[in-house]
């Protein structure tokens, strides 16, 4: 009986000891699994974190170390086809290969990782298009367990986009011009820019690195005139590049072209016809192109190469304020412009207030004056009569128009309607009339002409009534007091002005003869009279013959005297 109790107590003690010992046994962590990046993954970004799943049967806290597997071969080996295996807890082997060295390189350690969670190390910056081998070792401070050897291949590096460049294409020496450059990298890499400013295929300038897509501005000047082929290179952090090229023409400083724009009239009523007068030239070259925007809507109505014409015509059909703009560009790219303000109104209807004269005659051609309102230069005057022809109109001002009309000789008596029409088609609503057309009496006018001619004849006779005196011939020439015969033969024809000395001194007692004169005095008077007659009339014929012999009373002569 005592013996049985001993064995029972011994069994209880053994069980208690076994249970206590079992509680003190530590199991190693499980092998790490579920790698990220996944095993055999490709196209992995070059900026990456490494992670894996770890656990421990005893729920111990785990420290996880991550390692690269670096392998050196005596020859070229395609690493993507290599399979690794563990020789022991430390050494790594490669199937079917010799003459290699495999080393582990610590990447990093994740400390105090809870069992059943993800251990992670990073961030890591890797190379493009490269295969990486790695593994993880879980350690619970007493035991450790290594994962399989995983591999992944990073993505192929893409070059940045071709850089975009904004800047001048024409410029001048010794002036700094700013260029704006930008590029984007598909991989998100930072980018720096290089410049070959003179086309010699040598880099003249590098910028710092900038984030993908950032616009960078760089300034440069040239000291000599010429054409420059500029290369701009965008390079990412991994050396991948893309290039753009531009051409810049540099010349000595250009004088901008000159241009002027003037309008024949700056304001008027629609449809408003405007003539623009243009002047343009370039002092140090020539004008290469021009454009003319009549209404400043950004779409030029006219334009072309070379210099603009001296005149441009344009019709404004809409009301409003318009800025006509002329733009010229010279051969060096310099631009200049000139503007003219045009105001187009809506024309009010014309209005006729008075017409003068209000009566016209058939067959007459005359001017009529039309007074009113809202007349313009192109206002048209119309009539409703087939017998009235408006030959021409004169625009005097906005209130007066003169029209020259022709009235047909067959026009009938009656009223004639006069209408004023403006260019926009608006006509006067209350137009006036020419009240009467009178028939012309031809006989009446002929009688008037005859009366005028008769009066002119009578007046001429009255005017010249005392200027011509006719002296009939006398039988004998009287003898002087001394009894000497002075004249033997005298023939006289002349015109003498009314107040000549001969007319004043001649004595006509009976208006039938010349009276008594002495030879000496008369000779002087005749000479003077002839001289004046020659000057006044340019025609005078005087013939006389004087002898100092006595001719008695037998000499009979005709004497004509014209006193004027």
C-alpha positions in Angstrom: 0.0 0.0 0.0 2.8 2.4 0.9 4.5 1.4 -2.2 1.6 2.4 -4.4 1.4 5.8 -2.9 5.2 6.3 -3.6 4.7 5.7 -7.3 1.7 8.0 -7.3 3.7 10.9 -5.7 6.6 10.2 -8.0 4.4 10.5 -11.1 2.9 13.7 -9.9 6.3 15.2 -9.3 7.5 14.1 -12.8 4.4 15.7 -14.4 5.0 18.9 -12.6 8.6 19.0 -13.6 7.8 18.1 -17.3 5.2 20.9 -17.4 7.6 23.5 -16.0 10.3 22.4 -18.4 8.0 22.6 -21.4 7.1 26.2 -20.5 10.7 27.1 -20.6 11.3 25.9 -24.3 11.7 28.8 -27.0 10.9 28.1 -30.6 12.6 30.0 -33.5 10.7 32.5 -35.6 9.0 31.4 -38.7 10.7 32.0 -42.1 9.8 35.5 -43.5 7.4 35.3 -46.3 5.3 37.5 -48.7 8.1 39.8 -50.0 7.4 43.3 -51.4 8.4 43.8 -54.2 7.1 40.4 -55.0 9.6 37.7 -56.0 10.5 38.0 -59.8 8.8 41.4 -60.1 9.8 43.7 -63.0 9.4 47.3 -63.6 9.8 48.1 -59.9 10.3 51.9 -59.2 13.8 52.9 -58.4 12.5 54.5 -55.2 11.2 51.7 -53.1 10.7 50.1 -49.6 11.4 46.4 -48.9 9.0 44.5 -46.7 8.0 41.0 -45.7 5.7 39.1 -43.3 7.2 37.7 -40.1 5.8 35.7 -37.2 7.0 33.8 -34.1 5.4 30.7 -32.6 6.0 32.1 -29.1 4.7 35.5 -30.2 8.1 36.9 -29.4 9.0 40.4 -30.6 11.2 40.0 -33.7 14.1 42.0 -35.1 14.2 41.6 -39.0 17.4 42.2 -40.9 17.3 42.8 -44.7 20.3 41.9 -46.9 21.4 42.3 -50.5 23.0 39.3 -52.1 26.0 40.6 -54.0 27.6 38.2 -56.4 30.9 38.5 -58.3 31.6 36.2 -61.3 34.6 35.5 -63.4 32.8 36.3 -66.6 29.5 37.6 -67.8 26.5 36.0 -66.2 22.8 36.6 -66.8 21.7 37.2 -63.2 18.0 36.8 -64.1 18.5 33.1 -64.6 20.5 32.4 -61.4 19.0 30.4 -58.5 20.5 30.7 -55.1 20.4 28.2 -52.2 21.7 28.1 -48.6 24.8 26.1 -48.0 24.5 26.6 -44.3 23.2 29.3 -42.1 25.7 31.8 -43.4 26.9 30.8 -46.8 24.9 31.1 -50.1 25.4 28.8 -53.1 24.4 29.1 -56.8 23.2 26.1 -58.7 25.4 24.8 -61.5 27.9 27.7 -61.3 31.5 27.8 -60.1 34.1 30.6 -59.7 31.8 33.1 -58.1 31.7 35.0 -54.8 28.4 35.6 -53.0 28.4 38.1 -50.2 25.6 39.5 -48.1 25.3 43.2 -47.5 23.1 44.5 -44.8 20.4 46.8 -46.0 18.8 47.7 -42.7 17.1 46.2 -39.6 13.5 46.6 -38.6 13.4 46.4 -34.7 10.7 45.1 -32.4 8.4 43.9 -35.0 5.3 42.3 -33.6 4.7 38.7 -34.5 2.2 38.3 -37.4 2.9 41.8 -38.9 4.9 43.4 -41.7 8.6 44.3 -41.3 9.8 47.1 -43.5 13.0 48.9 -44.4 13.6 51.9 -46.7 13.3 54.3 -48.4 15.8 52.9 -50.9 17.1 54.6 -54.1 18.0 52.0 -56.7 19.3 52.0 -60.2 17.2 51.7 -63.3 16.9 48.4 -65.2 18.9 46.4 -62.6 18.1 43.0 -61.0 18.4 43.0 -57.2 18.6 39.8 -54.9 17.6 40.1 -51.3 16.5 38.2 -48.3 15.3 38.8 -44.7 16.4 37.2 -41.4 13.9 37.1 -38.5 15.5 37.0 -35.0 13.7 36.6 -31.6 16.9 37.4 -29.7 17.5 33.7 -29.3 16.9 32.1 -32.6 16.7 33.3 -36.1 15.3 32.1 -39.4 16.2 33.3 -42.9 13.8 33.7 -45.8 14.3 32.4 -49.3 16.4 34.6 -51.6 14.0 36.9 -53.6 14.7 39.0 -56.7 13.1 41.9 -58.6 14.1 44.1 -61.5 13.8 47.8 -61.5 12.0 49.8 -64.2 13.7 51.0 -67.3 14.6 54.7 -67.0 12.8 57.0 -69.3 14.4 60.2 -70.6 12.7 63.5 -69.8 10.4 65.0 -72.4 11.9 67.2 -75.1 12.3 70.6 -73.4 9.9 73.3 -74.4 11.6 76.7 -75.0 9.9 80.1 -75.2 12.0 83.2 -76.2 13.0 85.4 -79.0 13.9 84.4 -82.5 15.2 87.9 -83.4 17.3 90.1 -81.2 20.1 92.6 -81.0 23.7 92.4 -79.8 24.6 93.2 -76.2 21.0 92.8 -75.0 20.2 90.1 -72.5 17.1 88.0 -73.5 15.3 85.6 -71.2 14.4 82.1 -72.3 11.8 80.0 -70.4 12.5 76.2 -70.4 10.5 73.3 -68.9 10.4 69.5 -69.2 8.6 66.6 -67.5 10.2 63.3 -66.6 7.9 60.2 -66.9 9.7 58.6 -63.9 9.3 61.8 -61.8 13.1 62.4 -61.8 14.5 65.8 -61.2 15.9 67.6 -64.3 18.7 69.9 -65.0 19.3 71.8 -68.2 22.4 72.4 -70.4 22.8 75.2 -73.0 25.0 75.4 -76.1 24.4 79.0 -76.9 26.6 79.3 -80.1 26.1 75.9 -81.8 29.7 74.7 -81.3 28.4 71.4 -79.7 30.0 72.4 -76.4 28.0 72.9 -73.2 28.3 76.6 -72.2 26.1 76.5 -69.1 24.3 74.0 -66.7 21.5 74.8 -64.3 20.8 73.1 -61.0 18.3 70.2 -60.7 14.6 71.2 -60.7 11.5 69.2 -60.1 9.8 67.7 -63.1 7.6 70.2 -64.9 9.0 73.3 -63.2 9.6 76.3 -65.6 13.2 77.5 -65.5 14.2 80.9 -66.8 17.7 81.6 -68.1 19.1 84.8 -69.7 21.8 85.2 -72.3 23.2 87.9 -74.6 25.3 87.8 -77.7 28.1 90.2 -78.5 28.2 89.6 -82.3 25.6 89.7 -84.9 24.8 86.4 -86.6 22.5 83.4 -86.7 22.9 81.1 -83.7 21.7 77.5 -83.5 21.0 76.9 -79.8 20.8 73.5 -78.2 18.9 73.0 -74.9 19.4 69.6 -73.1 17.1 68.2 -70.4 18.9 65.6 -68.3 17.4 63.6 -65.4 19.2 62.4 -62.3 20.1 59.1 -64.0 21.7 60.7 -67.0 18.9 60.2 -69.4 18.6 63.1 -71.8 16.5 64.8 -74.4 17.3 67.8 -76.6 15.6 70.7 -78.3 17.1 73.2 -80.8 16.1 76.7 -81.7 17.5 79.4 -84.1 18.1 82.9 -83.0 19.0 85.8 -85.4 21.0 88.5 -83.7 21.6 91.8 -85.4 22.7 95.3 -84.5 20.1 97.3 -82.8 17.2 98.0 -85.1 15.2 101.2 -85.5 11.5 100.3 -85.5 9.5 101.1 -88.6 7.4 104.3 -88.9 3.7 104.3 -89.7 0.8 106.7 -89.6 -2.9 106.3 -90.1 -5.4 109.1 -90.9 -9.1 109.0 -91.7 -10.9 111.2 -94.2 -13.6 111.6 -91.6 -13.6 110.4 -88.0 -17.4 110.3 -87.5 -20.4 109.9 -89.7 -23.6 108.1 -90.3 -23.9 104.4 -91.4 -23.3 103.2 -94.0 -20.1 105.2 -93.2 -17.5 105.3 -96.0 -14.1 106.1 -94.8 -10.9 106.5 -96.7 -7.8 105.8 -94.7 -4.5 107.5 -95.7 -1.4 105.4 -94.8 2.2 106.3 -94.6 4.9 103.7 -93.6 8.7 103.3 -94.0 11.7 101.8 -92.3 14.8 103.8 -91.7 17.3 101.0 -91.5 15.7 98.4 -93.7 12.4 97.8 -95.2 8.9 96.7 -94.1 8.3 93.0 -94.6 4.6 92.8 -93.8 1.6 94.8 -92.7 -2.0 94.3 -91.6 -5.0 96.6 -91.2 -7.8 95.9 -88.7 -10.6 98.3 -89.4 -12.8 97.5 -86.4 -10.2 96.3 -83.9 -11.8 92.8 -83.6 -8.4 91.0 -83.9 -9.1 89.8 -87.4 -7.4 92.1 -89.9 -9.5 93.0 -93.0 -6.4 93.7 -95.1 -2.8 92.7 -95.0 0.1 91.4 -97.0 3.9 91.3 -97.6 5.9 94.4 -98.2 4.7 98.0 -97.5 1.0 98.9 -97.2 -0.8 100.9 -99.9 -1.2 104.6 -99.5 -5.0 104.4 -99.2 -7.6 101.9 -97.9 -11.3 102.2 -98.2 -13.7 100.7 -95.7 -17.5 100.9 -95.1 -18.8 100.8 -91.5 -22.3 99.3 -91.5 -22.7 99.1 -87.8 -23.0 101.8 -85.2 -20.4 102.2 -82.4 -16.9 103.4 -81.7 -14.2 101.6 -83.6 -10.4 101.8 -83.4 -8.8 101.2 -86.8 -5.3 99.8 -86.4 -2.4 99.6 -88.8 0.5 97.3 -87.9 3.8 97.1 -89.8 6.7 94.7 -89.2 10.2 95.4 -90.6 12.7 92.9 -91.8 14.3 92.6 -88.4 11.0 91.8 -86.7 10.4 95.2 -85.1 6.8 96.1 -84.9 5.0 99.5 -84.9 1.3 100.4 -85.2 -0.9 103.5 -85.6 -4.6 103.9 -84.7 -7.5 106.1 -85.7 -10.8 106.4 -83.8 -13.9 106.0 -85.9 -17.4 106.8 -84.6 -20.4 105.6 -86.7 -23.9 106.9 -85.9 -27.4 105.9 -86.8 -28.6 108.6 -89.3 -31.8 110.4 -88.5 -34.4 110.8 -91.2 -34.0 113.9 -93.4 -36.6 116.6 -93.2 -37.4 119.3 -95.7 -38.6 122.6 -94.3 -38.6 124.9 -97.3 -37.9 125.0 -101.1 -37.0 128.1 -103.1 -38.2 129.0 -105.7 -41.6 127.4 -105.4 -42.5 128.1 -109.0 -40.6 127.0 -112.1 -41.1 127.4 -115.8 -41.3 124.7 -118.5 -38.0 124.5 -120.5 -36.0 126.2 -117.7 -32.8 125.0 -116.2 -32.3 126.5 -112.7 -31.0 125.9 -109.2 -33.4 125.3 -106.3 -32.4 125.7 -102.7 -33.7 123.0 -100.2 -33.7 123.9 -96.5 -34.2 121.3 -93.9 -32.5 119.0 -91.3 -30.3 115.9 -91.2 -28.9 116.2 -94.6 -25.5 114.5 -95.4 -23.0 114.7 -98.2 -24.7 111.7 -100.0 -28.3 112.8 -99.5 -30.2 112.2 -102.8 -32.9 114.6 -104.1 -35.8 112.9 -106.0 -39.0 114.2 -107.7 -42.2 112.4 -108.6 -42.4 114.2 -112.0 -41.2 112.7 -115.2 -40.7 116.2 -116.5 -38.1 117.2 -113.8 -34.5 116.0 -114.2 -32.2 116.5 -111.2 -28.9 117.2 -112.9 -26.7 117.7 -109.9 -26.8 118.4 -106.1 -24.5 120.5 -103.9 -24.4 119.6 -100.2 -23.9 122.9 -98.4 -24.4 121.7 -94.8 -26.7 119.5 -92.8 -29.5 122.0 -93.3 -29.0 123.1 -96.9 -28.8 121.4 -100.3 -28.8 123.1 -103.7 -30.1 121.1 -106.6 -29.8 122.0 -110.2 -32.9 120.9 -112.2 -34.0 120.8 -115.8 -37.7 121.3 -116.5 -38.9 119.7 -119.7 -40.5 122.1 -122.2 -43.5 119.8 -122.4 -44.0 119.9 -118.6 -47.6 120.4 -117.6 -48.8 122.7 -114.9 -49.2 121.2 -111.5 -47.4 120.4 -108.2 -44.2 118.4 -108.0 -43.2 116.4 -104.9 -39.5 116.8 -103.7 -38.1 113.9 -101.6 -34.7 113.8 -99.8 -33.3 110.3 -99.2 -30.2 109.6 -97.0 -27.7 106.8 -97.7 -29.2 104.5 -95.2 -32.5 104.6 -97.1 -34.4 106.9 -94.7 -36.4 109.5 -96.5 -38.2 112.6 -95.4 -41.8 111.9 -94.2 -43.2 115.4 -94.8 -41.7 116.5 -98.0 -42.6 119.8 -99.6 -43.8 120.7 -103.1 -42.9 122.9 -106.0 -46.3 124.6 -106.2 -46.5 125.4 -109.8 -44.9 124.7 -113.2 -45.6 127.6 -115.6 -45.8 127.4 -119.4 -43.4 129.7 -121.3 -44.9 132.2 -123.8 -42.3 132.4 -126.7 -44.0 135.4 -128.4 -44.0 137.3 -125.2 -40.3 136.8 -124.8 -39.6 137.7 -128.4 -41.4 141.0 -128.0 -39.4 141.7 -124.9 -36.2 141.1 -126.9 -37.3 143.5 -129.7 -38.2 146.2 -127.2 -34.7 145.8 -125.7 -33.0 146.1 -129.1 -35.0 149.2 -130.0 -34.2 150.8 -126.8 -30.5 150.1 -127.3 -30.6 151.6 -130.8 -32.3 154.8 -129.6 -29.8 155.1 -126.8 -26.9 154.7 -129.1 -28.2 157.4 -131.4 -28.7 159.7 -128.4 -25.3 158.9 -127.1 -23.6 159.7 -130.4 -25.9 162.5 -131.5 -23.4 165.3 -130.9 -20.3 163.5 -131.9 -20.6 163.5 -135.8 -21.3 166.8 -137.6 -21.6 166.9 -141.4 -20.6 170.2 -143.1 -21.8 170.4 -146.7 -19.4 171.7 -149.3 -19.1 175.4 -149.9 -18.6 177.1 -153.3 -15.5 179.0 -152.5 -12.8 179.3 -149.9 -12.8 182.9 -148.5 -9.8 185.0 -149.1 -7.8 186.4 -146.1 -7.9 190.1 -145.2 -4.5 190.8 -146.9 -5.9 189.6 -150.2 -3.4 186.8 -150.5 -4.6 183.4 -151.6 -3.6 181.0 -148.9 -5.1 177.7 -150.0 -5.3 176.5 -153.4 -6.2 172.9 -152.8 -7.2 171.2 -149.6 -8.5 167.7 -149.2 -9.2 166.6 -145.7 -10.6 163.5 -144.2 -10.2 162.7 -140.5 -11.8 161.9 -137.3 -11.3 164.1 -134.4 -12.5 163.7 -130.8 -15.4 165.9 -129.7 -13.2 168.3 -127.6 -10.4 168.6 -130.1 -8.9 172.1 -130.8 -10.4 172.1 -134.3 -13.9 171.5 -133.0 -13.5 174.2 -130.3 -12.0 176.9 -132.5 -14.1 176.3 -135.6 -16.8 178.9 -136.2 -20.1 177.6 -137.6 -22.4 180.5 -137.7 -24.9 178.9 -140.0 -23.9 175.3 -139.7 -23.5 175.4 -143.5 -19.9 176.3 -143.9 -16.6 176.3 -142.0 -16.5 180.1 -141.4 -13.5 182.4 -141.9 -10.1 181.3 -140.7 -6.5 182.6 -141.4 -4.1 180.3 -143.2 -1.4 180.3 -140.4 -3.7 179.6 -137.5 -5.6 176.9 -139.4 -2.4 175.1 -140.4 -1.4 174.8 -136.8 -4.8 173.7 -135.7 -5.0 171.1 -138.4 -1.5 169.8 -137.6 -2.5 169.4 -133.9 -5.8 167.8 -134.7 -4.2 165.3 -137.1 -1.7 164.4 -134.5 -4.4 163.7 -131.9 -6.5 161.9 -134.4 -3.6 159.5 -135.2 -3.2 158.7 -131.6 -6.8 158.2 -130.8 -8.1 156.3 -133.8 -5.0 154.9 -135.5 -6.6 155.7 -138.8 -6.5 159.1 -140.3 -5.9 160.2 -143.9 -5.0 163.9 -144.4 -3.9 165.2 -147.7 -3.4 168.9 -148.2 -1.4 171.1 -150.6 -0.6 174.7 -149.7 0.7 177.3 -152.2 1.6 180.9 -151.7 0.2 182.1 -154.9 -3.1 183.8 -155.2 -5.8 181.6 -156.7 -8.5 184.2 -156.6 -12.1 183.2 -156.3 -11.9 180.5 -159.0 -10.9 177.7 -156.6 -13.8 175.6 -155.7 -13.2 172.7 -153.2 -15.3 170.3 -151.2 -14.5 170.2 -147.5 -15.7 167.4 -145.2 -15.4 168.0 -141.6 -16.1 165.4 -138.9 -16.2 166.7 -135.4 -16.3 164.2 -132.7 
